[in-house]
Amino acid sequence: MSKVRVLVGTRKGAFVLTSDGKREKWDVSGPHFAGWEIYHVKGSPADPNRLYASQSSGWFGQQIQRSKDGGATWEPMGNKFVYDGVPGTHQWYDGTPHPWEFKRVWHLEPSLSDPDKVYAGVEDAALFESTDAGQTWNELSGLRGHGTGPHWAPGAGGMCLHTIVIDPSNPQRMYVAISAAGAFRTDDAGKTWRPINHGLHSQHIPDPDAEVGHCVHRIAMHRSRPGTLFMQKHWDVMRSDNAGDSWQEVSGNLPTDFGFVIDVHAHEPETIYVVPIKSDSEHFPIDGKLSVYRSRSGGNEWERLTKGLPEKDCYVNVLRDAMAVDSLDKCGVYFGTTGGQVYASADSGDNWSPIVHDLPAVLSVEVQTLA
Amino acid sequence: MIRVILPAHLRTLGRTGSEITLDVKAPTIGGVLDAIEESYPTLQGAIRDHVTLQRRPFVRYFACEQDLSHEPLDFPLPGPVVAGAEPFLIVGAIAGGSF
């Protein structure tokens, strides 16, 4: 029978939640790396028992952990993230030049085919690659050095590369997103990159339609349609049907189009999910009602999903890496909150229930569907 | 042998006990840090930067009731630390980390 493993990164450790295919009863393992911030945990599609975790702390910096047994045991790997060449400068919050400084790993994206290959998106924004299961890391410096880097600036969470999307149909193509620079694409396995932000409109930068400077929060793709991308920007929900060459807004009837997460149904490439957040100055749901919004038309027309979610006095946030889907039938949808809840729906979002109530603030949620 | 007391998170990371003892080639702050990183490679980068060797901002070094955090790497260790009578303490600053 199928199983589901949910990998949860929190402010104070990692948790592994497991269930059978019914997704009704859950076992909770953790905290792993207790007391450390776990920005992200993700499994290899090529070997589901191979997990990678980003562990960091304000005291002791960055660690990378690897598990070969689905999270039962872990071993520290290499943590030497050194920018290629002279790091140079990006813009600081006030627009002045500021030197690139490594702070932490936000996102780990294992290769689709090689368990020993994994990408790391870091703050200050850059992309690193390991081909030896996390022991050593090399920067793919064509991204940071392609020319627009001096114009990138930090978002409120820092200048982070937080999203890495690999095209399953073309191993040469990959997308990344950076707050606040925008989205970028490579068509040669990371050697060269170009901004793909045409159609984005952001009022926090002097030229709202600039090539870079956009605060992209998250990009999602359905593996059957790798040329179609969905984006939750700081404000605005966007889609592209030409691999990011141009974007159109699909916020439609959302009550607010600010938010962090976006994801795609496992079996319906035009069914997408967001969690609207009131505004960039009030990071909580409107009127204290936590709601997921689902579009079955690839955007523009959205329905509010509330069954099982708190309908009053709820003032949590759902951070950018904290939503995921499983590939069971029916598709399971999961998200975590800064209040420490992880909510799950085993029926594509129609009904929700919390797996756990009282974890530390959730930073990331990933799901593995196991045979 | 020089005694070193690590903060709790580094004991977990390095899989050490509450106190470690080290054979230190040069009886200096840098000598102690070199010996720690050689004996416990997983602690590389956790106390000081890999490349610049700068102390991480929220890490401090104490010994014999003195704050040695701002001393250079070639600063000589106090006599009681060299003799093994007193430990060299690596401490996480009270203001560090996150909520």
Interface residues (C-beta under 8 A of the other chain):
Chain A: R11 G35 W36 E37 S57 G58 W59 F60 G61 Q62 Q63 P76 N79 K80 V82
Chain B: P7 A8 H9 L10 L13 T42 Q44 G45 A46 I47 H50 V51 R56 F58 V59 G92 A93 G96 G97 S98 F99
